[in-house]
Amino acid sequence: MTRRRLYDFAHARAGDKGDTSSVAVFVDDPADYPALKAGLTPERVKSAFPDLIRGEVVRYELDGLHGVNLVMRSALEGGVNSSLNLDSHGKSWSFLILGLDVEA
């Protein structure tokens, strides 16, 4: 096994609701789905961004689509209406998540 950056074999889409960011990550090749599930755990995501995610991270597996949806609570500094953050919608979360590496 080797370490691979998620960006090299997956794509992502981010959304927001209040102070919660949701990022769906899908592999390009279904053969890579086990590596995604094993490597992109809620614990891994939370530990990779301890200053950005202040709440829990919940992962929903989308087996039929070969992807996972990560719901990160308290991850937008208050959200669109409350934050002076330049990325109050959390669109950069896709880029940050895809920058992580996993065993594949």
HELIX and SHEET records of a PDB file:
HELIX    1   1 LEU A    6  ASP A    8  5                                   3    
HELIX    2   2 PRO A   30  ASP A   32  5                                   3    
HELIX    3   3 TYR A   33  GLY A   39  1                                   7    
HELIX    4   4 PRO A   42  ALA A   48  1                                   7    
HELIX    5   5 ASP A   63  LEU A   65  5                                   3    
HELIX    6   6 SER A   92  LEU A   98  1                                   7    
SHEET    1   A 2 ARG A   3  ARG A   5  0                                        
SHEET    2   A 2 ASP A 101  GLU A 103 -1                                        
SHEET    1   B 4 ALA A  10  LYS A  17  0                                        
SHEET    2   B 4 THR A  20  VAL A  27 -1                                        
SHEET    3   B 4 GLY A  67  MET A  72 -1                                        
SHEET    4   B 4 VAL A  57  LEU A  62 -1                                        
END                                                                             
